[in-house]
């Protein structure tokens, strides 16, 4: 389980620039909110491994009726014969905590929100490490909505993983995940070693993302 959250990541999701030095009060507030969130959230995950075949308009998950559409996902999986489809969530408890706090303090709710984003990313990193230990080298997580990989595929991913039943993760009519602090992603399994890199560096949305670690 995640024991602590990275203060620099929380600050980044709060919109502060790299190298920003928070004062003692802000650091204390972030620490307090992090500890509350870590006690409140109920993180869960599910994943499965699929053989894949590349076709003209995307990538087929073998033995399923799902096609991962777009050139972006084709590029992501170009060196893979198998992929991991995963979903993870902090649970409805995190969403409720943020909503309750918005009533009394917008600034505190912002900190909770940034803590929750940091938490789900750290949790996904932990899940990916588990996958790598079990199945070998992986590339980075690629989620619906990146590049031309349609966000509308969220519902297919949740269905093929039975995510609603297993971890309580659903998708609404706007293709947004509920609970909101959740992630779906595709990870390519690759032969041999893979050079670890800043995932923001490889993301097709890096030029437009407000939270990117990418350095121009």
Secondary structure, DSSP 8 states (H G I E B T S, - for coil): ------HHHHHHHTT--TT----HHHHHHHHHHHHHHHHH---EEEEEEEEEEEETTEEEETTSS-EEESHHHHHHTTTEEEEEEEEEE--HHHHHHHHHHHHH-HHHHHHHHHHHHHHHHHHHHHHHHHHHHHH--B---B-TTSTTS-GGGHHHHHHHHTHHHHH--EE-TTS-EESSSEEEEEEEEESS------HHHH-TTTTT-TT-----
